[in-house]
Amino acid sequence: MNLPNSITLSRIVMIPLLLWILSPHFPWRGAAGEQELAASVLFILASITDGVDGYLARKRGQITTMGILLDPLADKIMVTAAFIALVAYNPSVVKVWIAVVIIGREFLISGLRSIAASEGFTIQASDLGKLKTVIQIVAVVSAILAHRWFQWEFFGVIIPIEWTAITAIYFATLVSVISAVDYFIGFWKKIDHAAADRRKSFVMTRKGGRSVSPAE
């Protein structure tokens, strides 16, 4: 078990811990917002590990089959668990249909990547996908904090927690849909190209039982 994979596993371990903190069974649910702060810090730490494990795997040359399988799985479980928990924890901010759209997008992309892998090509993460990840982090953390606070004031500066949460949630939903369409278009182009290559290979094989190049 190398370091990058250990970090990925730590993210998976954080998921049930996050659900426990957001549950009514969390023992420290004081007026000071211990529950919200603990959940926010934990989610931020889990999100940081998402970038650290991949960076270390590439830098150390420790990209493994286990890591390739675990990393996206951990990401999908983390996002799914967070939004399902928030539907119950702060339903005024995170609506059921929003959770369905965001979670459905994650499973759609996972399905497309699985098909792409079986066809021998990959779908690289787009800038929209990376933007979606950042917005989701902001949305989840602000939605957790909005359960306790409407706004914060620091040295006379007002930070609208609830407004930020609502804006980030809807923006994350919009970017999730757009990035899903972008992924699907990229997938369709590659799968169509792969099908054309197979048809060409089949035609070449049929010509006299030998390979024939297009120039012939």
N, C-alpha and C positions, 0 to 999 in steps of 0.2 A: 504494500500500500504506500504509494508515494505521497508527497506533500499536497500537490494539487487535488488528488482524489480525496485525501483526508479533509481538505477544506470544503470540497463539494458535499461530502457526507455530513460535515458539521452543519451545512445549510439545511439539509434534510432533517437533521435532528432538531433544528430551531423551529421547524414548522409546527409540530405538536405543542411545543413550548409556547409559541405565539397564540395558538388556539386556546391553550389553558389560561394564559394571561387575559385574553379577551372574554373569557367565560365568566359566569356568575360565581364560579368556584374559586376565583383568584382571591386570596385572603387579604391583600392590601388594596382595598378599593376606597381609599380615603378621599376627603374633599380636596386634598392638595393635588389630586390627579396622578397618583402613583401608578395606577393601572394603565392610563393612557401613555404616560411617559415611558414606562417599562416596555410596552408593546411597540411604541414608535422606535425606541432605541434598538430593540431586537430586530425589527424589520429592516432598519437602516443597515445594521451589521450584516444581516443575511444578504441584503442587496449588494453590499461591498464585496462579500465573498464571491458573488457571481462574476465580478470582473477580475478578482485576484486569482482565482483558480485557473482561469483560462490564460491569463498573462504568465503565471508561473509555469504552466504546462508548456507553453510555447518557448519561453526563455530557457527552461531547463531541458528542453527536448524530451519531455515526459508525457507526450500525448499518447494515451492508451485507449484501447477499445472500451474499457470500463469507464474511463472519463468521458468519452464521446457519448456513451449511453446515459451516464448519470447526470451530466451537466444540464442538458435540456429537460430531463425528467424532473430534476430538482427545481428548475425555473418554473415549469408548468404547475407542479404541486404547490409551490410557494404562492404563485399568483392566484390559483384556484382557491386555496385555503383562505387567503387574505380576503378575497372578495366575497366568498360565501360567509365568512365570519362577520364581515362588515354589513352584510344585508340584515343580519340579526342585531348587530351591535349598534349600528347607526343608520337605520332604515330611511331616515329623513334625507340623508345625503346619498347613500348607495341604494338605488332602486333594484328590484329583482331583475328587470329587463336589462339593466346596465351590466349586472354580473353575468347574465346569460350571454350577452353579446361579447364581452371581453373574454370570458372563459371559452366560449365557442370558437372564437378566433384562435386561441392558443391551440386547441385540439385540431382545428383545420390546418394550421401551419405544420403541426406535428405529422398529420396524415400526408400532406404534400411532400414533406421531407422524407418520409418513409418510402413513398412511391418513387421519389427521385433517386434515393439510394439504391432501390431495387433495379432501377433503370441504368445505374452506373454514373449518375451525375449528382451534383450537390446544388442547393440553393443557398447562396451566401446571404448573410444578414444585411439588409439594406439600411440606409440612413433613416428611413421612416421607422423601421423596426427598432433601431437604437433610440430614436426619439420617443417612440412609444414606451420603451422600458423606463426611460427617465421620468416621463410624465406619470406613469403608473406608480412609481416610487413616491413622487410628490402627492399623488392622489390618495394613496393608501395612508401615508403618514398624516396628511392633513385631515383626512376623514376620521382617523383614530383620535386625533387631538380635538376635532370639532365635537366629539361626543361630550367633552368636558367644558371647552372654552368656545365662546363666540368670537372673541378676538383677544390679542395680546397687546400690551403696551410696553415698549422699551424706550426709556429716555424720551418720552413724548411722541414716539413713533408708533402709530397704530398698525398692527398686523391683523388683517381680517381672516381669521382661521377658517371660519365656516364658509365664507365667500370663496376663499382660495380652494377649499375642499370641493365645493360644488363645481367651480370652474374647471379644476383639474380633472375631476371625474368625467365630466361631459367631454372635455377636450381629449382625454385618454380614450374614451369610447369612439370619438370621431377618428382619431389617428389609428386606432385599432382596426376599424373598418377599412380605411384608406390603405393601410399597410397590408391588410389581408388581400385586397384587390391587387395591389402591386406585386405581392408574392405570387398570387395565382397567375398573373400575366407572365411573369418570369418563368414560372413552372410550365405554363402552357407552351411557351416558345421553345423551351428546351425539350419537352416531351414530344412536341411536334417534329422538332429537328431529329430527335433520336428515332422516331418512327420512320421518317424519310430515309435516314441512313440504313435502317433495317430493310426497307423496301428495295433500296438500291443494291444492298448486299445480296438480297434474295435474287434479284434479276441477274446480277453478275454471276451468281452461282449456277443459275439455270442455263446459262449460255454454254452449251456443250460440256456441262459438268466441270467447267474450270472457271477460275476467276478472270473476269474481263474488265479492264479499266474503261471508264467513260470515253477515253480517247480512241479506243478500238471500235 
